[in-house]
Amino acid sequence: MTTPHLRPPPAAVIEGGRPNLGRFDGPVRSVNIAPTGLGRLRLKEWHYLSITTPRHYVAFAIVDLGYVGNVFAYVVDRSRPAAPHLMERIVPLGRGIRFAASSVSGETRYTHRRDRLSVRCDPDSTCVAIDLGVDGQRLVGDFSVITGATASLVHQFPNQALAYTHKGAALPVQGSLRYAGQPLIPASGGLGGTDWTRSVAQRKTTWRWASLSTLDANGAPLGLNLSSEVYDDADGNSEENFLFGAAGTAPLGGVRFTIPAAPLRDRWTIRSRSGDQVDLRFQPLGARTDDTNLGLVKSKFIQPYGLFDGVVAGIPVAGGSGVVEDHLAVW
């Protein structure tokens, strides 16, 4: 796998008053996107992490939208995929949430009564300490997602506002994580996915997204990040489409999501807008959903988790675990 279209990351998102736009082979250390005045209400930040093992799929996130925060976690047992263990908390004004300076520096933290979630970021790993009440039981652990093949994007919206996102998948996971006293990460470890984003978002934002962490037919790690609509270039191709593997990160072209009439049950398809680089089917096994309408603020999304099959860049994918998402946000 080669990276002909990815540049080494710059030192900062903004240097000399100008943004360093484009796709990069790894994270940008200084994410100096800092709007002032009312522009601070447009600043949106989140860190989403997932863990894939032969038995379980686990995901959680800390989200800060400025005027409100959100913390969620869910645990999926493949033997009972339609019955996930879920917690979700809306946090007025983001109280108890603190965000790291970047995805490679500082700590993102959530605290509320007994619940604790700490995500410490450095260039070599993301270290997680978690103790959350999830569906009447405790999700407890200390584990690390080891830095591997990742990519970042600095994107400028039509209104000149900036977004930065750092993505990775199929990263090694080491450590301990238990739910209701039962281990979730085997001694052999797991595969991690990460999405660290800081964005001065447009008032109305829509996106479709897919993330996959699996092993290929030879047992090598294979990860995927795909989206459409939110970070598209002038030709309508998303700039945050990447394939991650043991040999590095490869950029992918634009894709088209075809969502069925029953998206929580029936098969989705994701295919290249031109050519045959991506040809995937996704079968939902369950989902996290939301439909919140507070007038000025709205969020409507479905985030099914399930299995991918197909081909990406000539590499077969068979039963790979991950998620897809269809999201409308007015924020």
VOBA-1610 file (N, C-alpha, C; in pm, whole numbers, padded with zeros to 5 digits, always signed):
BEGIN
Met+00085-00118+00000Met+00000+00000+00000Met+00089+00124+00000Thr+00061+00220-00086Thr+00141+00342-00094Thr+00054+00462-00060Thr+00120+00575-00041Thr+00048+00697-00005Thr+00087+00811-00098Pro+00059+00798-00227Pro+00109+00898-00322Pro+00044+01033-00307His-00074+01042-00249His-00145+01168-00244His-00153+01226-00102Leu-00083+01166-00007Leu-00083+01217+00129Leu+00052+01282+00160Arg+00044+01403+00215Arg+00166+01476+00251Arg+00198+01457+00398Pro+00323+01477+00438Pro+00353+01481+00581Pro+00272+01593+00648Pro+00227+01572+00770Pro+00145+01675+00835Pro+00225+01799+00870Pro+00164+01916+00860Pro+00231+02039+00902Pro+00236+02047+01055Ala+00304+02148+01107Ala+00314+02165+01251Ala+00182+02211+01312Ala+00102+02285+01235Ala-00021+02342+01288Ala-00124+02353+01178Val-00251+02354+01216Val-00359+02373+01120Val-00347+02509+01053Ile-00318+02612+01132Ile-00304+02748+01079Ile-00162+02796+01106Glu-00093+02838+01002Glu+00042+02893+01015Glu+00051+03021+00933Gly+00106+03126+00996Gly+00118+03254+00927Gly-00016+03312+00887Gly-00120+03280+00962Gly-00253+03331+00933Gly-00326+03258+00823Arg-00267+03153+00768Arg-00328+03079+00659Arg-00347+02932+00697Pro-00459+02871+00658Pro-00480+02730+00690Pro-00400+02638+00599Asn-00350+02532+00655Asn-00284+02426+00577Asn-00391+02325+00535Leu-00450+02346+00421Leu-00560+02261+00376Leu-00507+02133+00312Gly-00582+02024+00328Gly-00548+01902+00259Gly-00551+01780+00348Arg-00509+01667+00289Arg-00506+01537+00356Arg-00360+01503+00390Phe-00342+01451+00510Phe-00206+01430+00559Phe-00187+01289+00614Asp-00064+01241+00604Asp-00029+01107+00650Asp+00007+01113+00799Gly-00097+01120+00882Gly-00079+01130+01026Gly-00140+01257+01080Pro-00137+01275+01212Pro-00205+01388+01275Pro-00125+01518+01272Val-00197+01628+01277Val-00138+01760+01296Val-00127+01784+01446Arg-00010+01826+01492Arg+00012+01837+01637Arg-00064+01954+01699Ser-00066+02069+01633Ser-00133+02188+01688Ser-00262+02215+01611Val-00375+02189+01677Val-00505+02212+01612Val-00556+02347+01663Asn-00498+02453+01608Asn-00521+02589+01658Asn-00641+02654+01590Ile-00753+02582+01591Ile-00881+02638+01547Ile-00950+02693+01671Ala-00959+02825+01682Ala-01010+02886+01805Ala-01095+03008+01770Pro-01220+02989+01729Pro-01306+03102+01697Pro-01332+03189+01819Thr-01361+03315+01795Thr-01387+03409+01904Thr-01531+03458+01896Gly-01576+03522+02004Gly-01710+03580+02008Gly-01817+03474+01989Leu-01920+03510+01912Leu-02030+03415+01888Leu-01985+03295+01805Gly-01871+03309+01738Gly-01819+03197+01661Gly-01787+03076+01746Arg-01765+03100+01877Arg-01737+02987+01965Arg-01855+02892+01975Leu-01976+02942+01952Leu-02093+02855+01956Leu-02097+02758+01838Arg-02017+02788+01734Arg-02013+02701+01618Arg-01907+02591+01632Leu-01824+02602+01739Leu-01718+02505+01756Leu-01774+02372+01808Lys-01745+02264+01736Lys-01792+02130+01773Lys-01671+02038+01784Glu-01666+01960+01891Glu-01554+01869+01914Glu-01607+01733+01957Trp-01541+01628+01911Trp-01574+01496+01962Trp-01456+01401+01945His-01454+01301+02032His-01360+01191+02020His-01439+01062+02034Tyr-01444+00988+01925Tyr-01514+00860+01916Tyr-01409+00751+01909Leu-01427+00647+01989Leu-01337+00532+01987Leu-01418+00403+01980Ser-01367+00306+01907Ser-01433+00175+01899Ser-01330+00065+01919Ile-01378-00049+01967Ile-01293-00167+01985Ile-01366-00285+01923Thr-01296-00356+01836Thr-01349-00476+01773Thr-01270-00597+01819Thr-01340-00700+01868Thr-01278-00828+01904Thr-01360-00939+01840Pro-01313-01062+01843Pro-01394-01171+01786Pro-01530-01187+01851Arg-01546-01146+01977Arg-01672-01165+02049Arg-01753-01038+02064His-01687-00921+02072His-01758-00798+02108His-01726-00681+02013Tyr-01820-00587+02011Tyr-01798-00456+01951Tyr-01835-00352+02057Val-01741-00264+02089Val-01761-00163+02192Val-01731-00026+02132Ala-01813+00073+02162Ala-01788+00208+02114Ala-01829+00308+02220Phe-01759+00420+02224Phe-01797+00528+02314Phe-01743+00660+02260Ala-01798+00770+02311Ala-01757+00901+02263Ala-01784+01007+02368Ile-01702+01111+02364Ile-01725+01235+02436Ile-01744+01344+02331Val-01854+01418+02342Val-01890+01519+02243Val-01913+01652+02316Asp-01855+01760+02263Asp-01878+01894+02318Asp-01925+01985+02205Leu-02050+02026+02212Leu-02107+02115+02111Leu-02112+02259+02157Gly-02049+02289+02270Gly-02046+02425+02323Gly-02156+02449+02424Tyr-02279+02452+02378Tyr-02393+02475+02465Tyr-02448+02347+02526Val-02405+02233+02475Val-02448+02105+02529Val-02341+02000+02496Gly-02329+01902+02585Gly-02239+01791+02559Gly-02316+01661+02551Asn-02247+01557+02509Asn-02309+01426+02496Asn-02201+01321+02522Val-02235+01223+02603Val-02146+01110+02629Val-02226+00983+02608Phe-02171+00890+02532Phe-02241+00763+02513Phe-02141+00649+02511Ala-02192+00531+02539Ala-02113+00408+02529Ala-02209+00294+02501Tyr-02163+00196+02423Tyr-02244+00075+02406Tyr-02155-00046+02387Val-02207-00159+02433Val-02137-00287+02429Val-02226-00385+02354Val-02173-00445+02249Val-02247-00541+02167Val-02181-00677+02179Asp-02258-00776+02217Asp-02214-00916+02220Asp-02264-00981+02091Arg-02173-01035+02013Arg-02210-01090+01882Arg-02312-01203+01893Ser-02317-01270+02007Ser-02415-01378+02022Ser-02556-01323+02042Arg-02566-01194+02081Arg-02696-01127+02098Arg-02687-00984+02044Pro-02658-00968+01916Pro-02627-00834+01864Pro-02743-00736+01867Ala-02865-00785+01866Ala-02981-00695+01863Ala-03017-00642+02001Ala-02941-00681+02104Ala-02969-00636+02241Ala-02845-00572+02301Pro-02803-00455+02250Pro-02682-00391+02302Pro-02705-00334+02442His-02597-00321+02516His-02599-00251+02645His-02558-00106+02617Leu-02643-00011+02651Leu-02625+00127+02606Leu-02639+00225+02721Met-02554+00328+02723Met-02575+00445+02806Met-02557+00569+02719Glu-02637+00670+02746Glu-02626+00797+02675Glu-02668+00908+02769Arg-02588+01014+02775Arg-02617+01123+02867Arg-02599+01256+02796Ile-02701+01340+02804Ile-02693+01478+02757Ile-02640+01563+02872Val-02541+01648+02842Val-02472+01725+02944Val-02494+01874+02916Pro-02586+01940+02987Pro-02610+02083+02963Pro-02483+02165+02979Leu-02457+02252+02880Leu-02340+02340+02877Leu-02207+02264+02883Gly-02212+02133+02860Gly-02090+02054+02861Gly-02025+02043+02997Arg-02102+02056+03104Arg-02044+02049+03238Arg-01982+01911+03262Gly-01861+01912+03317Gly-01790+01788+03343Gly-01712+01736+03225Ile-01715+01809+03111Ile-01640+01769+02992Ile-01523+01864+02972Arg-01405+01809+02950Arg-01287+01888+02914Arg-01222+01822+02794Phe-01181+01904+02695Phe-01128+01848+02572Phe-00978+01868+02562Ala-00911+01767+02505Ala-00766+01774+02481Ala-00733+01881+02379Ala-00607+01928+02383Ala-00563+02028+02287Ala-00562+01972+02145Ser-00533+01843+02132Ser-00533+01778+02001Ser-00543+01628+02023Ser-00544+01553+01915Ser-00551+01408+01925Ser-00419+01345+01966Val-00312+01425+01979Val-00181+01372+02022Val-00125+01451+02139Ser-00211+01529+02207Ser-00163+01609+02318Ser-00277+01641+02413Gly-00262+01601+02541Gly-00359+01639+02642Gly-00459+01529+02674Glu-00561+01567+02749Glu-00659+01472+02799Glu-00801+01522+02771Thr-00883+01434+02719Thr-01026+01458+02710Thr-01091+01381+02824Arg-01178+01451+02900Arg-01228+01392+03024Arg-01376+01420+03041Tyr-01444+01322+03100Tyr-01583+01339+03145Tyr-01595+01283+03286Thr-01655+01361+03373Thr-01682+01316+03509Thr-01823+01355+03550His-01893+01264+03614His-02026+01290+03668His-02055+01187+03775Arg-02058+01235+03902Arg-02078+01144+04014Arg-01977+01029+04006Arg-02025+00907+03999Arg-01932+00794+03996Arg-01869+00772+03859Asp-01931+00822+03755Asp-01884+00796+03619Asp-01757+00875+03588Arg-01660+00807+03529Arg-01533+00867+03488Arg-01493+00811+03352Leu-01449+00903+03266Leu-01395+00861+03136Leu-01281+00956+03102Ser-01161+00901+03091Ser-01042+00980+03060Ser-00976+00923+02936Val-00947+01010+02840Val-00878+00970+02717Val-00755+01059+02704Arg-00639+01003+02735Arg-00514+01076+02731Arg-00445+01051+02596Cys-00411+01161+02530Cys-00358+01154+02394Cys-00209+01189+02393Asp-00129+01108+02327Asp+00010+01144+02299Asp+00047+01083+02164Pro+00166+01115+02111Pro+00199+01068+01976Pro+00205+00917+01961Asp+00229+00843+02071Asp+00248+00699+02059Asp+00122+00617+02085Ser+00029+00672+02160Ser-00089+00594+02195Ser-00199+00684+02247Thr-00319+00628+02252Thr-00433+00689+02320Thr-00467+00598+02438Cys-00454+00652+02558Cys-00473+00572+02679Cys-00607+00605+02742Val-00686+00503+02766Val-00824+00520+02813Val-00839+00460+02951Ala-00896+00538+03044Ala-00940+00489+03174Ala-01090+00514+03182Ile-01167+00409+03202Ile-01312+00421+03192Ile-01379+00350+03309Asp-01481+00415+03365Asp-01566+00355+03467Asp-01704+00418+03452Leu-01789+00357+03373Leu-01919+00412+03339Leu-02029+00312+03374Gly-02141+00364+03422Gly-02260+00283+03436Gly-02328+00268+03303Val-02341+00145+03256Val-02401+00116+03126Val-02508+00010+03145Asp-02633+00049+03127Asp-02745-00046+03133Asp-02745-00124+03265Gly-02720-00052+03375Gly-02729-00114+03507Gly-02606-00188+03554Gln-02500-00193+03469Gln-02375-00258+03506Gln-02261-00159+03485Arg-02139-00197+03525Arg-02023-00108+03509Arg-01938-00154+03391Leu-01899-00055+03310Leu-01800-00074+03204Leu-01671-00013+03257Val-01572-00097+03287Val-01453-00055+03361Val-01329-00105+03290Gly-01228-00019+03278Gly-01104-00067+03218Gly-00997+00038+03207Asp-00878-00011+03175Asp-00761+00070+03140Asp-00697+00004+03019Phe-00696+00071+02907Phe-00638+00012+02787Phe-00581+00121+02698Ser-00504+00080+02599Ser-00439+00173+02507Ser-00469+00135+02363Val-00489+00236+02282Val-00496+00220+02137Val-00362+00269+02083Ile-00285+00177+02026Ile-00149+00209+01985Ile-00149+00281+01850Thr-00068+00386+01842Thr-00061+00464+01718Thr-00009+00377+01603Gly-00076+00385+01491Gly-00035+00313+01371Gly-00066+00398+01250Ala-00117+00335+01146Ala-00153+00408+01025Ala-00278+00492+01049Thr-00264+00623+01041Thr-00377+00715+01055Thr-00364+00825+00950Ala-00466+00907+00940Ala-00464+01018+00845Ala-00545+01134+00903Ser-00514+01254+00856Ser-00587+01372+00902Ser-00626+01458+00783Leu-00721+01547+00808Leu-00774+01635+00705Leu-00798+01773+00763Val-00754+01876+00693Val-00793+02014+00721Val-00879+02059+00604His-01004+02091+00635His-01103+02121+00531His-01160+02260+00554Gln-01185+02331+00447Gln-01247+02464+00457Gln-01385+02460+00392Phe-01487+02500+00470Phe-01624+02503+00420Phe-01645+02624+00329Pro-01754+02627+00255Pro-01780+02741+00166Pro-01783+02876+00237Asn-01819+02877+00367Asn-01820+03004+00442Asn-01684+03038+00500Gln-01580+02965+00460Gln-01441+02984+00500Gln-01407+02929+00638Ala-01505+02874+00710Ala-01478+02812+00840Ala-01397+02683+00818Leu-01325+02643+00924Leu-01234+02530+00914Leu-01282+02410+00995Ala-01243+02294+00950Ala-01264+02170+01024Ala-01136+02088+01018Tyr-01106+02021+01128Tyr-00993+01928+01135Tyr-01044+01796+01188Thr-01003+01686+01124Thr-01039+01554+01173Thr-00920+01460+01156His-00903+01374+01256His-00796+01274+01257His-00861+01138+01271Lys-00839+01050+01174Lys-00906+00921+01168Lys-00805+00807+01164Gly-00844+00696+01223Gly-00765+00574+01216Gly-00854+00454+01240Ala-00813+00338+01195Ala-00890+00215+01214Ala-00796+00096+01208Ala-00840-00015+01267Ala-00761-00139+01274Ala-00630-00116+01347Leu-00632-00032+01451Leu-00515-00004+01533Leu-00507-00105+01648Pro-00387-00145+01690Pro-00377-00242+01799Pro-00431-00186+01931Val-00507-00268+02002Val-00560-00234+02134Val-00504-00333+02236Gln-00449-00279+02344Gln-00392-00361+02449Gln-00444-00314+02585Gly-00471-00407+02674Gly-00511-00370+02809Gly-00634-00445+02854Ser-00705-00385+02949Ser-00818-00452+03014Ser-00944-00369+02999Leu-01055-00436+02968Leu-01187-00374+02966Leu-01288-00481+03003Arg-01372-00450+03103Arg-01471-00547+03151Arg-01608-00482+03156Tyr-01709-00564+03127Tyr-01847-00522+03144Tyr-01918-00625+03231Ala-01980-00576+03337Ala-02045-00665+03435Ala-01947-00773+03483Gly-01819-00734+03495Gly-01717-00825+03544Gly-01660-00918+03441Gln-01714-00920+03319Gln-01668-01011+03214Gln-01569-00941+03121Pro-01456-01005+03089Pro-01356-00940+03003Pro-01407-00923+02860Leu-01376-00806+02802Leu-01414-00777+02665Leu-01296-00783+02569Ile-01175-00754+02618Ile-01056-00757+02534Ile-00979-00886+02564Pro-00961-00976+02466Pro-00889-01100+02491Pro-00739-01074+02507Ala-00667-01175+02553Ala-00522-01162+02573Ala-00451-01123+02444Ser-00505-01165+02329Ser-00446-01132+02200Ser-00471-00988+02157Gly-00556-00916+02232Gly-00585-00777+02201Gly-00704-00761+02108Gly-00724-00639+02065Gly-00835-00608+01974Gly-00791-00507+01869Leu-00887-00458+01793Leu-00863-00358+01689Leu-00939-00232+01723Gly-00870-00118+01718Gly-00932+00008+01757Gly-00957+00101+01640Gly-01063+00180+01653Gly-01092+00286+01559Gly-01101+00417+01633Thr-01059+00527+01570Thr-01062+00657+01635Thr-01107+00766+01539Asp-01183+00860+01591Asp-01229+00978+01517Asp-01221+01096+01611Trp-01119+01180+01592Trp-01100+01302+01672Trp-01127+01421+01581Thr-01226+01502+01616Thr-01269+01610+01526Thr-01286+01740+01602Arg-01238+01850+01542Arg-01265+01986+01588Arg-01308+02067+01466Ser-01428+02123+01471Ser-01487+02183+01352Ser-01567+02306+01388Val-01551+02412+01311Val-01641+02527+01319Val-01753+02497+01219Ala-01850+02420+01266Ala-01945+02354+01177Ala-02043+02451+01114Gln-02090+02415+00997Gln-02197+02489+00933Gln-02327+02469+01011Arg-02414+02568+01003Arg-02538+02564+01081Arg-02617+02435+01056Lys-02631+02397+00931Lys-02696+02271+00895Lys-02592+02181+00833Thr-02575+02064+00892Thr-02471+01971+00847Thr-02532+01833+00829Thr-02504+01773+00717Thr-02547+01635+00694Thr-02424+01552+00657Trp-02425+01427+00696Trp-02318+01339+00654Trp-02362+01193+00658Arg-02293+01115+00579Arg-02301+00970+00583Arg-02159+00919+00605Trp-02148+00817+00689Trp-02015+00778+00737Trp-02010+00628+00757Ala-01892+00570+00737Ala-01868+00429+00763Ala-01729+00412+00821Ser-01718+00322+00918Ser-01589+00290+00978Ser-01581+00139+00997Leu-01465+00083+00965Leu-01445-00061+00967Leu-01308-00094+01024Ser-01301-00192+01115Ser-01174-00248+01163Ser-01184-00400+01157Thr-01095-00462+01081Thr-01102-00606+01064Thr-00963-00659+01030Leu-00956-00789+00997Leu-00835-00852+00947Leu-00861-00901+00806Asp-00760-00891+00720Asp-00778-00941+00585Asp-00758-01093+00582Ala-00761-01150+00464Ala-00753-01296+00451Ala-00621-01352+00501Asn-00517-01267+00509Asn-00386-01310+00558Asn-00365-01279+00705Gly-00470-01227+00771Gly-00459-01193+00913Gly-00398-01059+00942Ala-00378-00976+00840Ala-00322-00843+00859Ala-00434-00743+00889Pro-00406-00639+00968Pro-00510-00540+00999Pro-00554-00463+00876Leu-00684-00437+00869Leu-00743-00364+00758Leu-00850-00270+00814Gly-00831-00141+00794Gly-00925-00042+00845Gly-00974+00050+00735Leu-01088+00113+00762Leu-01153+00193+00659Leu-01228+00309+00722Asn-01217+00426+00661Asn-01302+00540+00695Asn-01357+00598+00565Leu-01490+00608+00557Leu-01556+00661+00438Leu-01664+00760+00479Ser-01684+00862+00398Ser-01795+00954+00424Ser-01840+01017+00294Ser-01952+01086+00303Ser-01998+01170+00193Ser-02074+01289+00250Glu-02074+01398+00174Glu-02152+01520+00199Glu-02085+01620+00290Val-02017+01577+00397Val-01970+01676+00493Val-01836+01739+00454Tyr-01741+01661+00403Tyr-01609+01713+00367Tyr-01582+01693+00218Asp-01681+01720+00137Asp-01668+01699-00007Asp-01587+01811-00072Asp-01511+01773-00178Asp-01442+01874-00259Asp-01538+01930-00364Ala-01485+02011-00453Ala-01570+02078-00552Ala-01638+01979-00646Asp-01583+01858-00659Asp-01643+01756-00745Asp-01738+01663-00672Gly-01759+01688-00542Gly-01852+01604-00465Gly-01790+01479-00408Asn-01656+01473-00402Asn-01586+01357-00346Asn-01533+01389-00207Ser-01566+01306-00111Ser-01520+01331+00025Ser-01368+01323+00033Glu-01310+01413+00112Glu-01165+01416+00129Glu-01118+01333+00249Glu-01210+01272+00323Glu-01168+01193+00440Glu-01189+01043+00418Asn-01171+00998+00296Asn-01185+00856+00264Asn-01047+00792+00262Phe-01026+00694+00353Phe-00893+00634+00369Phe-00904+00485+00393Leu-00802+00413+00347Leu-00782+00272+00378Leu-00657+00261+00463Phe-00668+00191+00577Phe-00557+00177+00671Phe-00512+00032+00676Gly-00380+00011+00672Gly-00329-00125+00679Gly-00190-00129+00737Ala-00134-00250+00745Ala-00001-00267+00803Ala+00105-00191+00724Ala+00080-00168+00595Ala+00179-00099+00512Ala+00160+00052+00507Gly+00058+00104+00574Gly+00038+00247+00574Gly-00105+00286+00543Thr-00121+00409+00498Thr-00252+00467+00471Thr-00263+00501+00324Ala-00375+00465+00263Ala-00399+00496+00122Ala-00525+00580+00109Pro-00520+00694+00039Pro-00641+00772+00016Pro-00733+00701-00082Leu-00862+00719-00062Leu-00963+00662-00151Leu-01045+00774-00212Gly-01108+00746-00325Gly-01191+00844-00392Gly-01330+00854-00330Gly-01413+00936-00390Gly-01549+00957-00341Gly-01635+00833-00351Val-01731+00822-00258Val-01822+00707-00256Val-01965+00756-00249Arg-02056+00665-00282Arg-02199+00692-00274Arg-02263+00587-00182Phe-02334+00633-00081Phe-02408+00546+00010Phe-02549+00525-00044Thr-02592+00402-00055Thr-02730+00371-00090Thr-02795+00311+00034Ile-02894+00385+00089Ile-02956+00347+00216Ile-03093+00287+00186Pro-03121+00169+00239Pro-03249+00103+00210Pro-03365+00170+00283Ala-03486+00134+00244Ala-03605+00191+00308Ala-03615+00152+00455Ala-03561+00037+00490Ala-03557-00008+00630Ala-03410-00014+00673Pro-03349+00101+00704Pro-03203+00106+00721Pro-03151+00038+00847Leu-03239+00009+00944Leu-03195-00060+01064Leu-03197-00211+01048Arg-03252-00256+00935Arg-03267-00400+00913Arg-03204-00448+00784Asp-03221-00370+00677Asp-03180-00416+00545Asp-03040-00368+00508Arg-02988-00425+00403Arg-02850-00405+00362Arg-02826-00268+00299Trp-02720-00201+00342Trp-02671-00079+00279Trp-02567-00118+00173Thr-02545-00028+00076Thr-02433-00045-00016Thr-02352+00084-00020Ile-02221+00068-00035Ile-02129+00181-00047Ile-02039+00151-00165Arg-02047+00235-00267Arg-01970+00211-00388Arg-01902+00340-00434Ser-01792+00324-00504Ser-01720+00438-00561Ser-01810+00516-00655Arg-01796+00648-00652Arg-01873+00734-00743Arg-01823+00716-00886Ser-01698+00677-00902Ser-01644+00642-01033Ser-01542+00530-01014Gly-01539+00438-01106Gly-01449+00324-01093Gly-01504+00220-00996Asp-01418+00126-00957Asp-01461+00015-00873Asp-01371-00001-00750Gln-01313+00111-00704Gln-01222+00104-00590Gln-01290+00052-00464Val-01415+00096-00441Val-01492+00055-00324Val-01622-00008-00371Asp-01649-00130-00322Asp-01774-00200-00351Asp-01808-00283-00228Leu-01889-00225-00137Leu-01916-00286-00008Leu-02065-00302+00017Arg-02099-00407+00087Arg-02233-00423+00142Arg-02223-00424+00294Phe-02322-00366+00359Phe-02323-00360+00506Phe-02456-00414+00556Gln-02448-00514+00645Gln-02568-00573+00703Gln-02582-00530+00848Pro-02685-00450+00882Pro-02703-00409+01021Pro-02736-00527+01112Leu-02683-00520+01235Leu-02718-00617+01339Leu-02792-00550+01455Gly-02789-00420+01458Gly-02852-00339+01564Gly-02817-00195+01538Ala-02860-00103+01625Ala-02835+00038+01595Ala-02850+00126+01719Arg-02782+00238+01713Arg-02803+00350+01805Arg-02871+00459+01722Thr-02978+00519+01776Thr-03055+00617+01701Thr-03089+00737+01789Asp-03125+00849+01723Asp-03169+00967+01797Asp-03253+01054+01703Asp-03354+01119+01760Asp-03435+01215+01685Asp-03477+01324+01783Thr-03390+01424+01797Thr-03411+01532+01893Thr-03443+01660+01817Asn-03551+01728+01855Asn-03589+01854+01794Asn-03619+01954+01905Leu-03523+02045+01926Leu-03539+02149+02027Leu-03561+02286+01963Gly-03613+02285+01842Gly-03638+02410+01772Gly-03515+02458+01697Leu-03433+02538+01764Leu-03312+02590+01701Leu-03204+02482+01685Val-03215+02377+01764Val-03117+02271+01761Val-03188+02139+01730Lys-03135+02066+01631Lys-03195+01939+01593Lys-03084+01837+01567Ser-03114+01713+01596Ser-03023+01604+01564Ser-03106+01481+01531Lys-03087+01432+01412Lys-03159+01312+01369Lys-03058+01219+01303Phe-03038+01102+01364Phe-02941+01011+01306Phe-02977+00867+01336Ile-02921+00781+01251Ile-02918+00637+01276Ile-02773+00594+01262Gln-02729+00508+01354Gln-02591+00458+01351Gln-02596+00306+01371Pro-02627+00232+01266Pro-02626+00086+01277Pro-02484+00031+01289Tyr-02470-00073+01367Tyr-02346-00150+01371Tyr-02375-00285+01305Gly-02272-00344+01245Gly-02295-00470+01177Gly-02172-00517+01104Leu-02194-00584+00988Leu-02088-00654+00917Leu-02076-00605+00773Phe-01950-00588+00729Phe-01919-00547+00593Phe-01869-00666+00512Asp-01910-00669+00385Asp-01856-00764+00288Asp-01834-00692+00157Gly-01735-00736+00081Gly-01711-00675-00050Gly-01563-00664-00080Val-01526-00557-00151Val-01388-00536-00194Val-01354-00388-00180Val-01232-00360-00129Val-01179-00224-00123Val-01038-00226-00178Ala-01014-00148-00281Ala-00881-00140-00344Ala-00826-00279-00376Gly-00913-00367-00423Gly-00873-00501-00462Gly-00858-00599-00347Ile-00884-00556-00223Ile-00870-00641-00105Ile-01008-00692-00064Pro-01029-00823-00056Pro-01158-00875-00013Pro-01185-00842+00134Val-01310-00810+00164Val-01357-00788+00300Val-01469-00888+00324Ala-01457-00967+00432Ala-01556-01071+00460Ala-01593-01067+00608Gly-01714-01021+00637Gly-01763-01020+00774Gly-01691-00925+00866Gly-01641-00814+00813Gly-01571-00715+00894Gly-01667-00632+00978Ser-01632-00609+01105Ser-01721-00536+01197Ser-01699-00385+01187Gly-01811-00312+01196Gly-01801-00167+01196Gly-01937-00103+01206Val-01941+00026+01172Val-02063+00104+01180Val-02083+00186+01054Val-02207+00223+01031Val-02242+00324+00931Val-02330+00427+01001Glu-02346+00542+00936Glu-02426+00648+00999Glu-02487+00737+00892Asp-02610+00781+00921Asp-02680+00882+00841Asp-02726+00988+00939His-02677+01112+00925His-02694+01213+01029His-02731+01347+00968Leu-02833+01410+01028Leu-02868+01550+01001Leu-02855+01625+01132Ala-02775+01731+01133Ala-02759+01814+01254Ala-02787+01959+01218Val-02867+02025+01298Val-02888+02170+01291Val-02840+02222+01425Trp-02725+02288+01425Trp-02661+02325+01551Trp-02594+02462+01540
//
